[in-house]
């Protein structure tokens, strides 16, 4: 029954194992054979439908992720190694506080976005945005000062 719904032998096998596991771990079981058969069939069908929904969500997520990665993969600006730390620190002082904080904690302290989020209360997505924009601004400031990178 499960195989006819999910059309995948591995998924059908997992659904059947989950169904039997649920039945065995029930605190009470139906006593009549007809009740057992009906319960197993209903549970198997529901689990098979859930498996289809899960597969659909995973497929949609992977497609959306691939599309987003291809569309919005901004090239992260790089600061070459020949730029002195003093120049970078001077340019950092010209940035707004939240951006400067994220750049300092990321570049100088080596913290990742999750750690910074715990300290600051900001969301990791906001921190990534601050980091990328801040790094771009930092490079523009260094170039603006007439000191080409």
C-alpha positions in Angstrom: 0.0 0.0 0.0 2.8 2.4 0.9 4.8 1.7 -2.2 1.7 2.5 -4.4 1.5 5.9 -2.7 5.2 7.0 -2.5 6.5 5.1 -5.6 9.8 4.6 -4.0 10.8 1.3 -2.4 13.2 2.8 0.2 10.6 5.4 1.4 7.9 2.7 1.4 10.1 0.5 3.5 10.7 3.3 6.0 7.0 4.1 6.2 6.2 0.4 6.9 9.0 0.2 9.6 7.7 3.4 11.2 4.1 2.1 11.2 5.1 -1.2 12.8 7.3 0.6 15.3 4.3 2.9 16.3 2.1 -0.2 16.7 4.6 -2.1 18.8 5.2 0.9 21.1 1.6 1.8 21.7 0.6 1.6 25.4 -2.6 -0.2 24.4 -3.4 -2.1 21.2 -6.7 -3.0 19.6 -7.6 -6.5 20.4 -9.6 -7.6 17.4 -7.9 -8.5 14.2 -10.1 -6.2 12.1 -9.2 -3.3 14.4 -5.5 -4.0 14.1 -5.7 -4.3 10.3 -7.7 -1.0 10.1 -5.3 0.8 12.4 -2.2 -0.4 10.5 -3.8 0.6 7.1 -4.8 4.1 8.3 -1.4 4.7 9.9 0.5 3.5 6.9 -1.6 5.7 4.5 -1.1 8.8 6.6 2.6 8.2 7.0 2.9 7.6 3.2 1.1 10.9 2.5 3.3 12.7 5.1 6.4 11.2 3.3 5.1 12.6 -0.1 4.6 16.0 1.5 8.1 15.9 3.1 9.6 15.0 -0.3 7.8 17.8 -2.0 9.0 20.3 0.6 12.5 19.1 0.3 12.4 19.4 -3.5 11.0 22.9 -3.3 13.5 24.0 -0.8 16.4 22.6 -2.8 15.2 24.3 -6.0 14.7 27.6 -4.2 18.1 27.3 -2.5 19.8 26.6 -5.8 18.0 29.5 -7.5 18.8 31.9 -4.7 22.4 30.8 -4.6 22.7 31.3 -8.3 20.9 34.7 -8.3 22.0 36.4 -5.2 25.5 35.1 -4.6 27.2 38.4 -4.3 30.9 38.3 -4.8 32.4 39.1 -1.4 35.0 42.0 -1.7 38.4 41.1 -0.6 41.0 43.2 1.2 44.4 42.3 0.0 47.1 41.3 2.5 49.3 44.2 1.6 46.9 46.7 3.3 48.3 47.6 6.7 46.3 47.0 9.8 46.7 50.7 10.7 45.0 51.7 7.5 42.2 49.3 8.0 41.7 50.4 11.6 41.6 54.1 10.5 39.0 53.3 7.9 36.9 51.2 10.4 36.6 54.3 12.5 34.6 56.0 9.7 31.9 53.3 9.6 28.6 53.4 11.6 28.6 51.6 14.9 26.7 48.4 14.1 28.7 47.8 10.9 32.0 48.6 12.7 31.1 46.2 15.5 30.3 43.3 13.1 33.5 43.9 11.1 35.6 44.1 14.2 34.2 41.0 15.8 34.4 39.0 12.5 37.7 40.1 11.1 39.7 41.0 14.2 38.3 38.6 16.8 37.4 35.7 14.4 33.9 35.2 15.7 31.2 33.7 13.5 27.7 35.1 13.0 26.0 32.9 15.6 28.4 33.9 18.3 28.0 37.6 17.5 24.2 37.1 17.4 24.4 35.8 21.0 26.4 38.8 22.1 24.5 41.5 20.3 20.9 40.1 20.0 20.9 40.7 16.3 19.8 38.0 13.8 22.6 36.2 11.9 21.1 37.3 8.6 21.3 41.0 9.7 24.9 40.4 10.8 25.8 38.9 7.4 24.2 41.9 5.6 26.1 44.3 7.9 29.4 42.4 7.2 29.1 42.4 3.4 28.0 46.1 3.2 30.6 47.1 5.8 33.4 45.4 3.9 32.3 47.1 0.7 32.3 50.5 2.4 35.6 49.8 4.0 37.2 49.1 0.6 35.6 52.3 -0.8 37.0 54.3 2.1 40.4 52.9 1.5 40.2 53.7 -2.2 38.8 57.2 -1.5 41.7 58.1 0.6 43.9 57.8 -2.5 45.5 54.7 -1.3 44.5 52.2 -4.0 44.3 48.7 -2.8 
